[in-house]
Amino acid sequence: MLLSNSLTYPEKKLLLQVAEGDETAFIQLYLQQHQLLASYVFRITESRELTEEIMQDVFMNIWRVRETLAGINNFKHFC
């Protein structure tokens, strides 16, 4: 049984690929996570411009610390 706070196999595989520096996997992660995270940030900021700045910072930081993604069990909590 899969716990609700753990990653599915495809998500874990994607994070491992990003951790290894796979830029295509990073783009896929961005495409999967951007809208959900941006919606959450927009509810707080109520500003499209600020939301996009924050999103850029978030994903730049994810790439910067990508090696740590291999140990992530809940990506939503990581962000």
C-alpha positions in Angstrom: 0.0 0.0 0.0 1.3 3.4 -1.0 1.2 6.1 1.8 -0.4 9.4 0.8 2.7 11.4 1.8 5.2 9.2 -0.2 6.1 9.5 -3.8 5.0 7.3 -6.6 7.6 5.4 -8.5 7.5 7.8 -11.6 7.9 10.8 -9.3 10.8 9.2 -7.4 12.5 8.3 -10.7 12.0 11.8 -12.0 13.6 13.3 -8.8 16.5 10.9 -9.1 17.0 11.9 -12.7 17.0 15.6 -11.8 19.4 14.9 -8.9 21.8 13.4 -11.5 21.6 16.7 -13.5 19.1 15.6 -16.2 17.8 18.9 -17.6 14.9 17.2 -19.5 13.8 15.6 -16.3 14.0 19.0 -14.6 11.7 20.5 -17.3 9.3 17.6 -16.8 9.3 18.3 -13.0 8.7 22.0 -13.7 5.8 21.2 -16.0 4.3 18.8 -13.4 4.6 21.1 -10.4 4.6 24.7 -11.6 0.8 25.2 -11.9 0.0 23.8 -8.5 2.7 25.7 -6.7 2.0 28.9 -8.6 -1.7 28.7 -7.7 -0.8 28.4 -4.0 1.7 31.3 -4.1 -0.7 33.5 -6.0 -3.4 33.0 -3.3 -0.8 34.4 -0.8 0.7 37.2 -2.9 -2.4 38.2 -5.1 0.2 39.4 -7.6 1.0 37.6 -10.9 4.4 39.4 -11.2 5.4 38.5 -7.6 4.2 34.9 -8.1 6.3 34.5 -11.2 9.4 35.9 -9.4 8.9 33.5 -6.6 8.4 30.6 -8.9 11.6 31.5 -10.8 13.5 31.6 -7.5 11.9 28.3 -6.3 12.9 26.4 -9.4 16.3 28.0 -9.6 16.9 26.8 -6.0 15.6 23.4 -6.8 18.1 23.1 -9.6 20.9 24.5 -7.4 20.3 21.8 -4.7 19.2 19.1 -7.1 21.6 16.6 -5.6 19.4 16.5 -2.5 16.3 15.4 -4.5 17.4 11.8 -4.3 16.5 11.7 -0.6 13.1 13.4 -0.9 10.1 11.4 0.2 7.5 14.1 -0.2 8.2 16.7 -2.9 5.3 18.9 -1.9 6.9 19.3 1.6 10.3 20.0 0.0 9.1 23.1 -1.8 
